[in-house]
Structure formats: structure tokens, C-alpha cells
Amino acid sequence: MVSSGNNYNIQFMLYSKSAEYAIQAMIHLSEFQTDKPTMISSIAKSYDIPYQFLAKIVQTLVKRRLIIAKRGRNGGINLGRDAKDIYLHEIIDAVDGPPPEKDICAIGLDYCSDDAPCPLHHKWKPIRKNIREMLSSENLEELAHRVIEKRELMNK
């Protein structure tokens, strides 16, 4: 979307809406981690996520063993392992699939490399590397703590 003047609203998609919802659900599980399973409906309500959409995402996360599901009257979901051992890239890869083998061009050209760079290649390449490093180094435990801190700041 381009507005008048020099104000541009540019947004790069790092991952899909499904991955965003998966991250939110996993942060919720980390934030309110108990032995008692959490109902998917309570997470959906907390983040205003359509229940059926979140339920499908949870199925994917269960298959990848990031979440454990318990059926029945006292059923629900829990994290598949400690929050400190689950990283953002794992959640995104589980939902969106692994990153492409070839780097995607920032302006959508079919081919872009160091040998045949697009006009943004040399600026976008270090950004892409920093994003990958950030996603690989951020774990759920740290993210949940920062979400709690943000909530506390907003409630002051």
C-alpha cells in the first residue's frame, strides 16, 4: 500500500497466518504451563483465532511432537517438551514447511544469487540471514516471559 508523499507501508511476510497462530498458541501454553491440559477453545478465545482453524494447526503441531494432545473429558493440549527447548523456527517449519532450498528474491524475480543479483540482493541477503538466526535463537520460554512483561507494562 502506497500513500501520498514519502510514507510507504511495506510489510515482508516472514511466515503465514497459520504459523502466526501456531506461535501464539505455543506462547500461551508456555505462559500458562501447568500439568493440566489447556483447552484449544480457551487459546482460540484469548487470541481471537477461529477455533476450527486453530484445531487444524494443533493437529499439525501434534504430528511434529511440539504439542501433546489428550482426548476425553479432561483433555486438551500441553507442550511436547520444555518451552526453553522449542524454538520459533521449529514452529514455523512445522506449519509452513521447511524454508526453500534456494533463497527467494525480495522483489519476486525468478532467479537471484550472488552471481546474478537483483537490485536489492546485497541489502536483502544480510537481513534474511539475521531473520534466520533470530528465528533459530528465540525459544518459547523467553518469548512467554517477554509477553508477560509487555502485558504488565500495558496494564500500568
Backbone hydrogen bonds, N-H to C=O, Kabsch-Sander energy under -0.5 kcal/mol:
donor,donor_aa,acceptor,acceptor_aa,energy
3,S,7,N,-1.3
7,N,4,S,-0.8
8,Y,6,N,-0.7
9,N,1,M,-1.6
10,I,8,Y,-0.8
14,L,12,F,-0.7
20,E,16,S,-2.0
21,Y,17,K,-2.5
22,A,18,S,-2.3
23,I,19,A,-2.6
24,Q,20,E,-2.4
25,A,21,Y,-2.6
26,M,22,A,-2.5
27,I,23,I,-2.6
28,H,24,Q,-2.3
29,L,25,A,-2.3
30,S,26,M,-2.1
31,E,27,I,-3.1
32,F,28,H,-2.4
33,Q,30,S,-1.0
38,T,77,I,-2.6
42,S,39,M,-0.6
43,I,39,M,-1.3
44,A,40,I,-2.7
45,K,41,S,-2.2
46,S,42,S,-2.1
47,Y,43,I,-2.1
48,D,44,A,-0.7
48,D,45,K,-0.6
49,I,44,A,-2.5
54,L,50,P,-2.4
55,A,51,Y,-2.8
56,K,52,Q,-1.8
57,I,53,F,-1.9
58,V,54,L,-2.8
59,Q,55,A,-1.7
60,T,56,K,-1.6
61,L,57,I,-2.2
62,V,58,V,-2.5
63,K,59,Q,-2.2
64,R,60,T,-1.7
65,R,62,V,-1.7
66,L,61,L,-2.6
67,I,61,L,-1.2
68,I,78,N,-2.9
70,K,76,G,-3.1
75,G,72,G,-1.9
76,G,70,K,-2.3
77,I,38,T,-2.6
78,N,68,I,-2.2
80,G,66,L,-3.1
85,D,82,D,-1.8
86,I,83,A,-1.4
87,Y,85,D,-0.5
88,L,138,E,-2.4
89,H,135,L,-2.0
90,E,87,Y,-1.2
91,I,87,Y,-1.2
92,I,88,L,-2.4
93,D,89,H,-2.6
94,A,90,E,-1.9
95,V,91,I,-1.8
96,D,92,I,-3.4
97,G,93,D,-1.4
105,C,109,L,-0.6
108,G,105,C,-1.1
113,S,116,A,-1.1
121,H,118,C,-1.1
123,K,120,L,-1.0
124,W,120,L,-3.0
125,K,121,H,-2.7
127,I,123,K,-0.8
128,R,124,W,-2.9
129,K,125,K,-2.0
130,N,126,P,-2.3
131,I,127,I,-2.4
132,R,128,R,-2.3
133,E,129,K,-2.3
134,M,130,N,-2.4
135,L,131,I,-2.7
136,S,132,R,-1.7
137,S,133,E,-1.0
137,S,134,M,-0.7
138,E,134,M,-1.3
139,N,137,S,-0.6
140,L,83,A,-1.0
140,L,86,I,-2.2
141,E,83,A,-0.9
143,L,139,N,-2.1
144,A,140,L,-3.0
145,H,141,E,-2.0
146,R,142,E,-2.1
147,V,143,L,-2.2
148,I,144,A,-2.3
149,E,145,H,-2.3
150,K,146,R,-2.3
151,R,147,V,-2.5
152,E,148,I,-2.4
153,L,149,E,-2.2
154,M,150,K,-2.4
155,N,151,R,-1.6
156,K,153,L,-1.0
